[in-house]
C-alpha cells in the first residue's frame, strides 16, 4: 500500500498524542505490505 | 461575544499550555490559534513544563492543576518568578487544592468556555505580574 497525504485524528493521536502523554516514541510506516507502527512507551515505574 | 479590543490584545500573545490530556491540550491550542495567539509550548508533566517555562519566552501560562497525579504548583511558582501571569484549569469534580499563596490566581473549570477563557486571559494580562 502507499501513504496518502491525508492525515486524520488517528494519525495525530499516534504521532503527537502518544509522545505527549507517555513520553514514548513511535514510528509509523506505510509499506507495500501494509502499515507498520512501532511504539515504545516507558512504564511509570521505570521513569 | 468577544470585543474587537480583546481580539486585538490577544493577537500575537505567546502562551504556554500545561495540560496532561493531549486532546484537551490540542483543543486549547486550536482555540487560541484561532484568535491569533501563539502557543509557544505545550507540556503534559511537571518536568517538561518546568523545562518550557524556564527556557522559552512567553507572556502567559495556562496550567492544569493535576498532571497525572502530580501537582502543578512548582510550575506556577516558576512562572511567577518570571513575572508572568498564570491561569489555572481544573477538572470537573477534581479535589484540587492550591497552596494558599496561589489561591488568589484566576482559575477556570474544564471544559473551558472559549469566550470566558479569552476574557480571563485579557484580565490576567491587565493585572500586576505575579499578582
Backbone of each chain as nested JSON, in Angstrom:
{
  "chains": [
    {"id": "A", "residues": [
      {"number": 1, "name": "UNK", "atoms": {"N": [0.835, -1.201, 0.0], "CA": [0.0, 0.0, 0.0], "C": [0.867, 1.247, 0.0]}},
      {"number": 2, "name": "UNK", "atoms": {"N": [0.279, 2.363, -0.342], "CA": [1.033, 3.621, -0.339], "C": [0.398, 4.617, 0.628]}},
      {"number": 3, "name": "UNK", "atoms": {"N": [1.231, 5.495, 1.147], "CA": [0.745, 6.507, 2.092], "C": [-0.007, 7.597, 1.34]}},
      {"number": 4, "name": "UNK", "atoms": {"N": [-1.097, 8.061, 1.929], "CA": [-1.805, 9.191, 1.336], "C": [-1.321, 10.464, 2.026]}},
      {"number": 5, "name": "UNK", "atoms": {"N": [-1.632, 11.593, 1.428], "CA": [-1.257, 12.875, 2.031], "C": [-2.176, 13.22, 3.207]}},
      {"number": 6, "name": "UNK", "atoms": {"N": [-3.362, 12.614, 3.173], "CA": [-4.362, 12.961, 4.174], "C": [-4.008, 12.356, 5.534]}},
      {"number": 7, "name": "UNK", "atoms": {"N": [-4.115, 13.157, 6.574], "CA": [-3.856, 12.67, 7.927], "C": [-5.05, 12.996, 8.81]}},
      {"number": 8, "name": "UNK", "atoms": {"N": [-5.527, 12.018, 9.544], "CA": [-6.708, 12.233, 10.376], "C": [-6.386, 12.24, 11.854]}},
      {"number": 9, "name": "UNK", "atoms": {"N": [-7.434, 12.119, 12.655], "CA": [-7.285, 12.166, 14.099], "C": [-6.429, 11.011, 14.622]}},
      {"number": 10, "name": "UNK", "atoms": {"N": [-6.616, 9.826, 14.025], "CA": [-5.86, 8.656, 14.485], "C": [-4.361, 8.876, 14.358]}},
      {"number": 11, "name": "UNK", "atoms": {"N": [-3.935, 9.401, 13.208], "CA": [-2.512, 9.669, 12.982], "C": [-1.995, 10.709, 13.975]}},
      {"number": 12, "name": "UNK", "atoms": {"N": [-2.827, 11.713, 14.231], "CA": [-2.449, 12.778, 15.162], "C": [-2.251, 12.201, 16.572]}},
      {"number": 13, "name": "UNK", "atoms": {"N": [-3.175, 11.337, 16.97], "CA": [-3.071, 10.737, 18.301], "C": [-1.822, 9.871, 18.414]}},
      {"number": 14, "name": "UNK", "atoms": {"N": [-1.526, 9.109, 17.341], "CA": [-0.354, 8.235, 17.366], "C": [0.939, 9.058, 17.327]}},
      {"number": 15, "name": "UNK", "atoms": {"N": [0.996, 10.022, 16.401], "CA": [2.26, 10.733, 16.185], "C": [2.522, 11.857, 17.185]}},
      {"number": 16, "name": "UNK", "atoms": {"N": [1.451, 12.47, 17.725], "CA": [1.648, 13.578, 18.668], "C": [1.197, 13.207, 20.081]}},
      {"number": 17, "name": "UNK", "atoms": {"N": [0.004, 12.623, 20.166], "CA": [-0.58, 12.355, 21.482], "C": [0.197, 11.349, 22.296]}},
      {"number": 18, "name": "UNK", "atoms": {"N": [0.702, 10.314, 21.63], "CA": [1.401, 9.264, 22.36], "C": [2.655, 9.788, 23.052]}},
      {"number": 19, "name": "UNK", "atoms": {"N": [3.474, 10.51, 22.321], "CA": [4.695, 11.068, 22.91], "C": [4.347, 12.089, 23.986]}},
      {"number": 20, "name": "UNK", "atoms": {"N": [3.311, 12.879, 23.727], "CA": [2.918, 13.937, 24.657], "C": [2.493, 13.364, 26.003]}},
      {"number": 21, "name": "UNK", "atoms": {"N": [1.672, 12.327, 25.966], "CA": [1.115, 11.824, 27.221], "C": [1.985, 10.78, 27.909]}},
      {"number": 22, "name": "UNK", "atoms": {"N": [2.768, 10.02, 27.142], "CA": [3.504, 8.926, 27.772], "C": [5.007, 9.159, 27.792]}},
      {"number": 23, "name": "UNK", "atoms": {"N": [5.495, 10.109, 26.993], "CA": [6.933, 10.297, 26.876], "C": [7.564, 9.223, 26.007]}},
      {"number": 24, "name": "UNK", "atoms": {"N": [6.744, 8.443, 25.344], "CA": [7.253, 7.369, 24.495], "C": [7.548, 7.849, 23.084]}},
      {"number": 25, "name": "UNK", "atoms": {"N": [7.937, 6.914, 22.243], "CA": [8.214, 7.25, 20.85], "C": [7.484, 6.253, 19.954]}},
      {"number": 26, "name": "UNK", "atoms": {"N": [7.247, 6.64, 18.714], "CA": [6.642, 5.688, 17.797], "C": [7.061, 5.988, 16.377]}},
      {"number": 27, "name": "UNK", "atoms": {"N": [6.991, 4.978, 15.576], "CA": [7.349, 5.119, 14.172], "C": [6.237, 4.509, 13.345]}},
      {"number": 28, "name": "UNK", "atoms": {"N": [5.683, 5.312, 12.462], "CA": [4.572, 4.857, 11.637], "C": [5.07, 4.765, 10.203]}},
      {"number": 29, "name": "UNK", "atoms": {"N": [4.98, 3.556, 9.628], "CA": [5.485, 3.379, 8.264], "C": [4.417, 2.753, 7.37]}},
      {"number": 30, "name": "UNK", "atoms": {"N": [4.241, 3.359, 6.208], "CA": [3.315, 2.793, 5.219], "C": [4.149, 1.998, 4.213]}},
      {"number": 31, "name": "UNK", "atoms": {"N": [4.071, 0.678, 4.306], "CA": [4.881, -0.184, 3.432], "C": [3.978, -0.878, 2.419]}},
      {"number": 32, "name": "UNK", "atoms": {"N": [4.601, -1.372, 1.324], "CA": [3.788, -2.063, 0.307], "C": [2.966, -3.2, 0.907]}},
      {"number": 33, "name": "UNK", "atoms": {"N": [3.512, -3.847, 1.951], "CA": [2.812, -4.987, 2.547], "C": [1.764, -4.571, 3.584]}},
      {"number": 34, "name": "UNK", "atoms": {"N": [1.783, -3.309, 3.947], "CA": [0.807, -2.83, 4.94], "C": [1.398, -1.783, 5.857]}},
      {"number": 35, "name": "UNK", "atoms": {"N": [0.605, -1.363, 6.817], "CA": [1.057, -0.327, 7.753], "C": [1.803, -0.976, 8.908]}},
      {"number": 36, "name": "UNK", "atoms": {"N": [2.939, -0.379, 9.261], "CA": [3.693, -0.885, 10.401], "C": [3.872, 0.253, 11.409]}},
      {"number": 37, "name": "UNK", "atoms": {"N": [3.476, 0.002, 12.644], "CA": [3.614, 1.036, 13.669], "C": [4.351, 0.448, 14.865]}},
      {"number": 38, "name": "UNK", "atoms": {"N": [5.509, 1.036, 15.174], "CA": [6.294, 0.546, 16.296], "C": [6.213, 1.569, 17.422]}},
      {"number": 39, "name": "UNK", "atoms": {"N": [5.81, 1.11, 18.593], "CA": [5.583, 2.026, 19.717], "C": [6.441, 1.628, 20.919]}},
      {"number": 40, "name": "UNK", "atoms": {"N": [7.169, 2.587, 21.459], "CA": [7.93, 2.374, 22.699], "C": [7.379, 3.303, 23.766]}},
      {"number": 41, "name": "UNK", "atoms": {"N": [6.913, 2.715, 24.855], "CA": [6.354, 3.531, 25.934], "C": [7.022, 3.147, 27.254]}},
      {"number": 42, "name": "UNK", "atoms": {"N": [7.604, 4.13, 27.956], "CA": [8.216, 3.797, 29.243], "C": [7.149, 3.453, 30.285]}},
      {"number": 43, "name": "UNK", "atoms": {"N": [7.408, 2.437, 31.097], "CA": [6.485, 2.108, 32.175], "C": [6.634, 3.159, 33.271]}},
      {"number": 44, "name": "UNK", "atoms": {"N": [5.532, 3.484, 33.965], "CA": [5.612, 4.512, 35.005], "C": [6.708, 4.223, 36.041]}},
      {"number": 45, "name": "UNK", "atoms": {"N": [6.865, 2.96, 36.437], "CA": [7.845, 2.6, 37.46], "C": [9.287, 2.808, 36.988]}},
      {"number": 46, "name": "UNK", "atoms": {"N": [9.461, 2.739, 35.645], "CA": [10.823, 2.787, 35.112], "C": [11.295, 4.209, 34.834]}},
      {"number": 47, "name": "UNK", "atoms": {"N": [10.415, 5.195, 35.035], "CA": [10.783, 6.579, 34.704], "C": [11.817, 7.136, 35.653]}}
    ]},
    {"id": "B", "residues": [
      {"number": 1, "name": "UNK", "atoms": {"N": [-20.098, 37.684, 23.595], "CA": [-19.18, 37.823, 22.462], "C": [-17.912, 38.583, 22.854]}},
      {"number": 2, "name": "UNK", "atoms": {"N": [-16.864, 38.349, 22.114], "CA": [-15.581, 38.988, 22.386], "C": [-15.483, 40.291, 21.592]}},
      {"number": 3, "name": "UNK", "atoms": {"N": [-15.052, 41.33, 22.266], "CA": [-14.934, 42.632, 21.595], "C": [-13.699, 42.667, 20.7]}},
      {"number": 4, "name": "UNK", "atoms": {"N": [-13.705, 43.592, 19.738], "CA": [-12.559, 43.743, 18.848], "C": [-11.306, 44.102, 19.63]}},
      {"number": 5, "name": "UNK", "atoms": {"N": [-11.527, 44.87, 20.711], "CA": [-10.41, 45.303, 21.541], "C": [-9.698, 44.097, 22.178]}},
      {"number": 6, "name": "UNK", "atoms": {"N": [-10.513, 43.161, 22.679], "CA": [-9.948, 41.947, 23.279], "C": [-9.186, 41.157, 22.225]}},
      {"number": 7, "name": "UNK", "atoms": {"N": [-9.805, 40.999, 21.063], "CA": [-9.182, 40.239, 19.984], "C": [-7.82, 40.838, 19.632]}},
      {"number": 8, "name": "UNK", "atoms": {"N": [-7.765, 42.162, 19.605], "CA": [-6.52, 42.832, 19.264], "C": [-5.43, 42.573, 20.314]}},
      {"number": 9, "name": "UNK", "atoms": {"N": [-5.84, 42.59, 21.578], "CA": [-4.872, 42.366, 22.661], "C": [-4.344, 40.932, 22.664]}},
      {"number": 10, "name": "UNK", "atoms": {"N": [-5.204, 40.01, 22.213], "CA": [-4.803, 38.601, 22.268], "C": [-3.949, 38.187, 21.076]}},
      {"number": 11, "name": "UNK", "atoms": {"N": [-4.047, 38.936, 19.981], "CA": [-3.273, 38.579, 18.797], "C": [-1.782, 38.677, 19.117]}},
      {"number": 12, "name": "UNK", "atoms": {"N": [-1.035, 37.679, 18.69], "CA": [0.418, 37.6, 18.864], "C": [0.862, 37.324, 20.299]}},
      {"number": 13, "name": "UNK", "atoms": {"N": [-0.108, 37.077, 21.185], "CA": [0.237, 36.726, 22.557], "C": [0.911, 35.345, 22.57]}},
      {"number": 14, "name": "UNK", "atoms": {"N": [2.02, 35.238, 23.341], "CA": [2.73, 33.947, 23.403], "C": [2.296, 33.176, 24.649]}},
      {"number": 15, "name": "UNK", "atoms": {"N": [1.73, 31.998, 24.417], "CA": [1.161, 31.224, 25.523], "C": [1.831, 29.871, 25.686]}},
      {"number": 16, "name": "UNK", "atoms": {"N": [1.914, 29.446, 26.949], "CA": [2.324, 28.076, 27.243], "C": [1.119, 27.343, 27.81]}},
      {"number": 17, "name": "UNK", "atoms": {"N": [0.857, 26.149, 27.29], "CA": [-0.263, 25.338, 27.757], "C": [0.286, 24.105, 28.466]}},
      {"number": 18, "name": "UNK", "atoms": {"N": [-0.048, 23.954, 29.746], "CA": [0.366, 22.774, 30.507], "C": [-0.885, 21.992, 30.849]}},
      {"number": 19, "name": "UNK", "atoms": {"N": [-0.989, 20.809, 30.255], "CA": [-2.234, 20.018, 30.35], "C": [-1.865, 18.569, 30.063]}},
      {"number": 20, "name": "UNK", "atoms": {"N": [-2.293, 17.641, 30.945], "CA": [-1.839, 16.26, 30.769], "C": [-2.593, 15.483, 29.684]}},
      {"number": 21, "name": "UNK", "atoms": {"N": [-3.788, 15.955, 29.334], "CA": [-4.543, 15.257, 28.302], "C": [-4.245, 15.871, 26.936]}},
      {"number": 22, "name": "UNK", "atoms": {"N": [-3.717, 15.044, 26.025], "CA": [-3.35, 15.572, 24.71], "C": [-4.544, 16.155, 23.954]}},
      {"number": 23, "name": "UNK", "atoms": {"N": [-5.704, 15.442, 23.917], "CA": [-6.838, 16.026, 23.191], "C": [-7.263, 17.383, 23.745]}},
      {"number": 24, "name": "UNK", "atoms": {"N": [-7.23, 17.543, 25.075], "CA": [-7.609, 18.826, 25.682], "C": [-6.58, 19.896, 25.33]}},
      {"number": 25, "name": "UNK", "atoms": {"N": [-5.282, 19.546, 25.452], "CA": [-4.215, 20.493, 25.132], "C": [-4.305, 20.927, 23.669]}},
      {"number": 26, "name": "UNK", "atoms": {"N": [-4.546, 19.97, 22.791], "CA": [-4.619, 20.249, 21.361], "C": [-5.833, 21.123, 21.052]}},
      {"number": 27, "name": "UNK", "atoms": {"N": [-6.952, 20.862, 21.756], "CA": [-8.159, 21.66, 21.569], "C": [-7.932, 23.103, 22.0]}},
      {"number": 28, "name": "UNK", "atoms": {"N": [-7.228, 23.281, 23.125], "CA": [-6.913, 24.632, 23.604], "C": [-6.029, 25.36, 22.599]}},
      {"number": 29, "name": "UNK", "atoms": {"N": [-5.037, 24.614, 22.073], "CA": [-4.121, 25.203, 21.094], "C": [-4.897, 25.699, 19.862]}},
      {"number": 30, "name": "UNK", "atoms": {"N": [-5.813, 24.867, 19.392], "CA": [-6.622, 25.195, 18.219], "C": [-7.437, 26.461, 18.476]}},
      {"number": 31, "name": "UNK", "atoms": {"N": [-8.062, 26.502, 19.666], "CA": [-8.89, 27.648, 20.049], "C": [-8.056, 28.936, 20.135]}},
      {"number": 32, "name": "UNK", "atoms": {"N": [-6.888, 28.83, 20.765], "CA": [-6.043, 30.013, 20.974], "C": [-5.464, 30.511, 19.649]}},
      {"number": 33, "name": "UNK", "atoms": {"N": [-5.092, 29.564, 18.789], "CA": [-4.547, 29.96, 17.485], "C": [-5.607, 30.64, 16.625]}},
      {"number": 34, "name": "UNK", "atoms": {"N": [-6.859, 30.23, 16.831], "CA": [-7.961, 30.797, 16.049], "C": [-8.147, 32.285, 16.346]}},
      {"number": 35, "name": "UNK", "atoms": {"N": [-7.743, 32.723, 17.549], "CA": [-7.863, 34.154, 17.875], "C": [-6.523, 34.876, 17.723]}},
      {"number": 36, "name": "UNK", "atoms": {"N": [-5.543, 34.211, 17.123], "CA": [-4.291, 34.868, 16.798], "C": [-3.169, 34.691, 17.807]}},
      {"number": 37, "name": "UNK", "atoms": {"N": [-3.427, 33.924, 18.878], "CA": [-2.371, 33.685, 19.871], "C": [-1.352, 32.689, 19.318]}},
      {"number": 38, "name": "UNK", "atoms": {"N": [-0.141, 32.748, 19.849], "CA": [0.879, 31.765, 19.506], "C": [1.066, 30.828, 20.686]}},
      {"number": 39, "name": "UNK", "atoms": {"N": [0.783, 29.546, 20.492], "CA": [1.067, 28.583, 21.549], "C": [2.524, 28.174, 21.372]}},
      {"number": 40, "name": "UNK", "atoms": {"N": [3.405, 28.732, 22.209], "CA": [4.844, 28.53, 22.011], "C": [5.338, 27.247, 22.664]}},
      {"number": 41, "name": "UNK", "atoms": {"N": [4.473, 26.603, 23.44], "CA": [4.87, 25.328, 24.022], "C": [3.717, 24.656, 24.727]}},
      {"number": 42, "name": "UNK", "atoms": {"N": [3.732, 23.307, 24.691], "CA": [2.741, 22.533, 25.432], "C": [3.504, 21.453, 26.204]}},
      {"number": 43, "name": "UNK", "atoms": {"N": [3.041, 21.193, 27.442], "CA": [3.69, 20.162, 28.247], "C": [2.641, 19.412, 29.052]}},
      {"number": 44, "name": "UNK", "atoms": {"N": [2.907, 18.126, 29.284], "CA": [1.936, 17.299, 29.986], "C": [2.419, 16.793, 31.332]}},
      {"number": 45, "name": "UNK", "atoms": {"N": [3.626, 17.222, 31.744], "CA": [4.145, 16.795, 33.042], "C": [4.876, 17.963, 33.698]}},
      {"number": 46, "name": "UNK", "atoms": {"N": [5.102, 17.867, 35.004], "CA": [5.781, 18.94, 35.735], "C": [7.198, 19.132, 35.171]}},
      {"number": 47, "name": "UNK", "atoms": {"N": [7.884, 18.027, 34.897], "CA": [9.266, 18.117, 34.42], "C": [9.359, 18.843, 33.073]}},
      {"number": 48, "name": "UNK", "atoms": {"N": [8.534, 18.422, 32.121], "CA": [8.601, 19.054, 30.801], "C": [8.086, 20.498, 30.863]}},
      {"number": 49, "name": "UNK", "atoms": {"N": [7.124, 20.76, 31.763], "CA": [6.596, 22.12, 31.906], "C": [7.66, 23.048, 32.486]}},
      {"number": 50, "name": "UNK", "atoms": {"N": [8.425, 22.562, 33.467], "CA": [9.49, 23.389, 34.059], "C": [10.556, 23.708, 33.021]}},
      {"number": 51, "name": "UNK", "atoms": {"N": [10.884, 22.714, 32.184], "CA": [11.832, 22.934, 31.077], "C": [11.34, 24.08, 30.204]}},
      {"number": 52, "name": "UNK", "atoms": {"N": [10.058, 24.013, 29.845], "CA": [9.469, 25.013, 28.96], "C": [9.521, 26.41, 29.558]}},
      {"number": 53, "name": "UNK", "atoms": {"N": [8.974, 26.553, 30.778], "CA": [8.806, 27.905, 31.334], "C": [10.14, 28.541, 31.708]}},
      {"number": 54, "name": "UNK", "atoms": {"N": [11.197, 27.731, 31.803], "CA": [12.487, 28.33, 32.125], "C": [13.342, 28.589, 30.881]}},
      {"number": 55, "name": "UNK", "atoms": {"N": [12.901, 28.076, 29.713], "CA": [13.731, 28.24, 28.515], "C": [13.053, 29.0, 27.37]}},
      {"number": 56, "name": "UNK", "atoms": {"N": [11.725, 28.986, 27.336], "CA": [11.009, 29.575, 26.198], "C": [10.383, 30.917, 26.594]}},
      {"number": 57, "name": "UNK", "atoms": {"N": [10.586, 31.978, 25.792], "CA": [9.931, 33.251, 26.105], "C": [8.41, 33.146, 25.91]}},
      {"number": 58, "name": "UNK", "atoms": {"N": [7.646, 33.645, 26.878], "CA": [6.184, 33.592, 26.777], "C": [5.574, 34.747, 27.566]}},
      {"number": 59, "name": "UNK", "atoms": {"N": [4.255, 34.961, 27.354], "CA": [3.565, 36.069, 28.015], "C": [2.604, 35.616, 29.108]}},
      {"number": 60, "name": "UNK", "atoms": {"N": [2.126, 34.373, 28.997], "CA": [1.126, 33.884, 29.953], "C": [1.114, 32.361, 29.913]}},
      {"number": 61, "name": "UNK", "atoms": {"N": [0.79, 31.74, 31.067], "CA": [0.744, 30.271, 31.112], "C": [-0.613, 29.789, 31.596]}},
      {"number": 62, "name": "UNK", "atoms": {"N": [-1.163, 28.813, 30.857], "CA": [-2.387, 28.128, 31.279], "C": [-1.961, 26.807, 31.911]}},
      {"number": 63, "name": "UNK", "atoms": {"N": [-2.342, 26.591, 33.17], "CA": [-1.845, 25.427, 33.898], "C": [-2.967, 24.553, 34.445]}},
      {"number": 64, "name": "UNK", "atoms": {"N": [-3.042, 23.338, 33.937], "CA": [-3.928, 22.333, 34.513], "C": [-3.351, 21.984, 35.894]}},
      {"number": 65, "name": "UNK", "atoms": {"N": [-4.208, 21.906, 36.91], "CA": [-3.7, 21.758, 38.281], "C": [-3.138, 20.353, 38.54]}},
      {"number": 66, "name": "UNK", "atoms": {"N": [-3.843, 19.346, 38.017], "CA": [-3.412, 17.968, 38.258], "C": [-2.84, 17.359, 36.98]}},
      {"number": 67, "name": "UNK", "atoms": {"N": [-1.548, 16.976, 37.026], "CA": [-0.899, 16.39, 35.85], "C": [-0.608, 14.917, 36.132]}},
      {"number": 68, "name": "UNK", "atoms": {"N": [-1.543, 14.072, 35.779], "CA": [-1.402, 12.632, 36.058], "C": [-0.956, 12.399, 37.507]}},
      {"number": 69, "name": "UNK", "atoms": {"N": [-1.607, 13.075, 38.449], "CA": [-1.298, 12.873, 39.859], "C": [-0.225, 13.797, 40.42]}},
      {"number": 70, "name": "UNK", "atoms": {"N": [0.476, 14.518, 39.541], "CA": [1.477, 15.485, 40.002], "C": [0.813, 16.857, 40.134]}},
      {"number": 71, "name": "UNK", "atoms": {"N": [1.148, 17.595, 41.18], "CA": [0.591, 18.933, 41.355], "C": [1.412, 19.952, 40.562]}},
      {"number": 72, "name": "UNK", "atoms": {"N": [0.69, 20.876, 39.908], "CA": [1.345, 21.835, 39.015], "C": [2.005, 23.008, 39.77]}},
      {"number": 73, "name": "UNK", "atoms": {"N": [1.839, 23.056, 41.095], "CA": [2.333, 24.197, 41.895], "C": [3.782, 24.617, 41.587]}},
      {"number": 74, "name": "UNK", "atoms": {"N": [4.742, 23.671, 41.466], "CA": [6.122, 24.108, 41.166], "C": [6.219, 24.876, 39.842]}},
      {"number": 75, "name": "UNK", "atoms": {"N": [5.378, 24.507, 38.874], "CA": [5.373, 25.193, 37.582], "C": [4.814, 26.604, 37.756]}},
      {"number": 76, "name": "UNK", "atoms": {"N": [3.728, 26.714, 38.548], "CA": [3.118, 28.027, 38.795], "C": [4.131, 28.963, 39.469]}},
      {"number": 77, "name": "UNK", "atoms": {"N": [4.89, 28.418, 40.419], "CA": [5.909, 29.229, 41.11], "C": [6.962, 29.706, 40.114]}},
      {"number": 78, "name": "UNK", "atoms": {"N": [7.37, 28.813, 39.201], "CA": [8.396, 29.162, 38.207], "C": [7.888, 30.239, 37.259]}},
      {"number": 79, "name": "UNK", "atoms": {"N": [6.607, 30.157, 36.89], "CA": [6.016, 31.165, 36.001], "C": [5.984, 32.512, 36.708]}},
      {"number": 80, "name": "UNK", "atoms": {"N": [5.622, 32.498, 37.991], "CA": [5.545, 33.745, 38.747], "C": [6.92, 34.355, 38.982]}},
      {"number": 81, "name": "UNK", "atoms": {"N": [7.931, 33.502, 39.129], "CA": [9.299, 34.023, 39.284], "C": [9.731, 34.775, 38.03]}},
      {"number": 82, "name": "UNK", "atoms": {"N": [9.163, 34.382, 36.882], "CA": [9.476, 35.093, 35.635], "C": [8.579, 36.313, 35.447]}},
      {"number": 83, "name": "UNK", "atoms": {"N": [7.698, 36.554, 36.432], "CA": [6.85, 37.735, 36.391], "C": [5.694, 37.646, 35.405]}},
      {"number": 84, "name": "UNK", "atoms": {"N": [5.33, 36.402, 35.029], "CA": [4.257, 36.232, 34.046], "C": [2.98, 35.719, 34.718]}},
      {"number": 85, "name": "UNK", "atoms": {"N": [1.813, 36.089, 34.153], "CA": [0.56, 35.648, 34.756], "C": [0.254, 34.159, 34.533]}},
      {"number": 86, "name": "UNK", "atoms": {"N": [-0.478, 33.624, 35.5], "CA": [-0.891, 32.213, 35.488], "C": [-2.41, 32.147, 35.475]}},
      {"number": 87, "name": "UNK", "atoms": {"N": [-2.972, 31.242, 34.684], "CA": [-4.39, 30.912, 34.798], "C": [-4.474, 29.402, 35.024]}},
      {"number": 88, "name": "UNK", "atoms": {"N": [-5.155, 29.005, 36.101], "CA": [-5.291, 27.578, 36.389], "C": [-6.511, 27.001, 35.685]}},
      {"number": 89, "name": "UNK", "atoms": {"N": [-6.382, 25.743, 35.282], "CA": [-7.505, 24.988, 34.733], "C": [-7.726, 23.796, 35.662]}},
      {"number": 90, "name": "UNK", "atoms": {"N": [-8.962, 23.549, 36.019], "CA": [-9.184, 22.382, 36.87], "C": [-10.329, 21.542, 36.343]}},
      {"number": 91, "name": "UNK", "atoms": {"N": [-10.194, 20.242, 36.533], "CA": [-11.183, 19.305, 36.026], "C": [-12.425, 19.29, 36.908]}},
      {"number": 92, "name": "UNK", "atoms": {"N": [-13.553, 19.021, 36.274], "CA": [-14.814, 18.98, 36.993], "C": [-14.774, 17.885, 38.06]}},
      {"number": 93, "name": "UNK", "atoms": {"N": [-15.109, 18.285, 39.279], "CA": [-15.207, 17.297, 40.352], "C": [-13.861, 16.92, 40.96]}},
      {"number": 94, "name": "UNK", "atoms": {"N": [-12.767, 17.458, 40.412], "CA": [-11.468, 17.127, 40.984], "C": [-11.276, 17.84, 42.312]}},
      {"number": 95, "name": "UNK", "atoms": {"N": [-10.677, 17.151, 43.235], "CA": [-10.383, 17.78, 44.525], "C": [-8.986, 18.366, 44.42]}},
      {"number": 96, "name": "UNK", "atoms": {"N": [-8.932, 19.53, 43.791], "CA": [-7.626, 20.114, 43.537], "C": [-7.415, 21.314, 44.433]}},
      {"number": 97, "name": "UNK", "atoms": {"N": [-6.587, 21.13, 45.422], "CA": [-6.348, 22.183, 46.396], "C": [-5.059, 22.918, 46.032]}},
      {"number": 98, "name": "UNK", "atoms": {"N": [-5.139, 24.232, 46.029], "CA": [-3.964, 25.036, 45.725], "C": [-3.336, 25.53, 47.024]}},
      {"number": 99, "name": "UNK", "atoms": {"N": [-2.006, 25.668, 47.045], "CA": [-1.361, 26.259, 48.211], "C": [-1.904, 27.688, 48.422]}},
      {"number": 100, "name": "UNK", "atoms": {"N": [-1.949, 28.157, 49.685], "CA": [-2.569, 29.456, 49.987], "C": [-2.082, 30.606, 49.105]}},
      {"number": 101, "name": "UNK", "atoms": {"N": [-0.775, 30.636, 48.79], "CA": [-0.255, 31.774, 48.014], "C": [-0.682, 31.743, 46.55]}},
      {"number": 102, "name": "UNK", "atoms": {"N": [-1.272, 30.642, 46.104], "CA": [-1.697, 30.548, 44.7], "C": [-3.213, 30.631, 44.544]}},
      {"number": 103, "name": "UNK", "atoms": {"N": [-3.93, 30.7, 45.672], "CA": [-5.396, 30.62, 45.592], "C": [-6.054, 31.849, 44.994]}},
      {"number": 104, "name": "UNK", "atoms": {"N": [-5.352, 32.973, 45.039], "CA": [-5.953, 34.208, 44.522], "C": [-5.855, 34.289, 42.995]}},
      {"number": 105, "name": "UNK", "atoms": {"N": [-5.101, 33.381, 42.382], "CA": [-4.906, 33.435, 40.928], "C": [-6.157, 32.921, 40.208]}},
      {"number": 106, "name": "UNK", "atoms": {"N": [-6.385, 33.414, 38.968], "CA": [-7.591, 33.0, 38.257], "C": [-7.615, 31.497, 37.982]}},
      {"number": 107, "name": "UNK", "atoms": {"N": [-8.829, 30.968, 38.01], "CA": [-9.0, 29.524, 37.855], "C": [-10.263, 29.258, 37.043]}},
      {"number": 108, "name": "UNK", "atoms": {"N": [-10.142, 28.398, 36.039], "CA": [-11.291, 28.052, 35.194], "C": [-11.58, 26.569, 35.315]}},
      {"number": 109, "name": "UNK", "atoms": {"N": [-12.874, 26.242, 35.326], "CA": [-13.275, 24.835, 35.352], "C": [-13.301, 24.304, 33.92]}},
      {"number": 110, "name": "UNK", "atoms": {"N": [-12.82, 23.068, 33.752], "CA": [-12.935, 22.413, 32.456], "C": [-14.288, 21.697, 32.399]}},
      {"number": 111, "name": "UNK", "atoms": {"N": [-14.922, 21.549, 31.27], "CA": [-14.483, 22.093, 29.976], "C": [-14.543, 23.619, 29.96]}},
      {"number": 112, "name": "UNK", "atoms": {"N": [-13.508, 24.209, 29.378], "CA": [-13.37, 25.654, 29.381], "C": [-14.284, 26.287, 28.328]}},
      {"number": 113, "name": "UNK", "atoms": {"N": [-15.025, 27.303, 28.757], "CA": [-15.85, 28.065, 27.825], "C": [-14.928, 29.024, 27.062]}},
      {"number": 114, "name": "UNK", "atoms": {"N": [-14.899, 28.945, 25.713], "CA": [-13.938, 29.735, 24.937], "C": [-14.0, 31.235, 25.225]}},
      {"number": 115, "name": "UNK", "atoms": {"N": [-15.203, 31.81, 25.249], "CA": [-15.32, 33.25, 25.495], "C": [-14.801, 33.606, 26.881]}},
      {"number": 116, "name": "UNK", "atoms": {"N": [-15.145, 32.779, 27.865], "CA": [-14.708, 33.038, 29.24], "C": [-13.174, 32.98, 29.319]}},
      {"number": 117, "name": "UNK", "atoms": {"N": [-12.594, 31.992, 28.63], "CA": [-11.137, 31.85, 28.639], "C": [-10.464, 33.124, 28.117]}},
      {"number": 118, "name": "UNK", "atoms": {"N": [-10.975, 33.641, 26.998], "CA": [-10.352, 34.817, 26.394], "C": [-10.504, 36.05, 27.293]}},
      {"number": 119, "name": "UNK", "atoms": {"N": [-11.644, 36.142, 27.958], "CA": [-11.874, 37.275, 28.871], "C": [-10.928, 37.175, 30.073]}},
      {"number": 120, "name": "UNK", "atoms": {"N": [-10.787, 35.971, 30.611], "CA": [-9.907, 35.779, 31.776], "C": [-8.442, 36.027, 31.385]}},
      {"number": 121, "name": "UNK", "atoms": {"N": [-8.069, 35.636, 30.177], "CA": [-6.704, 35.893, 29.702], "C": [-6.453, 37.403, 29.634]}},
      {"number": 122, "name": "UNK", "atoms": {"N": [-7.409, 38.115, 29.069], "CA": [-7.234, 39.559, 28.937], "C": [-7.13, 40.222, 30.303]}},
      {"number": 123, "name": "UNK", "atoms": {"N": [-7.977, 39.764, 31.233], "CA": [-7.966, 40.322, 32.587], "C": [-6.625, 40.035, 33.272]}},
      {"number": 124, "name": "UNK", "atoms": {"N": [-6.111, 38.827, 33.058], "CA": [-4.839, 38.439, 33.689], "C": [-3.684, 39.29, 33.145]}},
      {"number": 125, "name": "UNK", "atoms": {"N": [-3.78, 39.66, 31.867], "CA": [-2.715, 40.499, 31.275], "C": [-2.724, 41.899, 31.871]}},
      {"number": 126, "name": "UNK", "atoms": {"N": [-3.914, 42.338, 32.266], "CA": [-4.033, 43.674, 32.836], "C": [-3.602, 43.731, 34.286]}},
      {"number": 127, "name": "UNK", "atoms": {"N": [-3.609, 42.577, 34.957], "CA": [-3.256, 42.535, 36.382], "C": [-1.751, 42.685, 36.58]}},
      {"number": 128, "name": "UNK", "atoms": {"N": [-1.364, 43.011, 37.785], "CA": [0.061, 43.142, 38.11], "C": [0.734, 41.786, 37.923]}},
      {"number": 129, "name": "UNK", "atoms": {"N": [1.921, 41.754, 37.327], "CA": [2.595, 40.478, 37.157], "C": [2.762, 39.759, 38.505]}},
      {"number": 130, "name": "UNK", "atoms": {"N": [2.434, 38.475, 38.465], "CA": [2.608, 37.662, 39.663], "C": [1.499, 37.859, 40.68]}},
      {"number": 131, "name": "UNK", "atoms": {"N": [0.555, 38.77, 40.412], "CA": [-0.464, 39.05, 41.405], "C": [-1.793, 38.402, 41.121]}}
    ]}
  ]
}
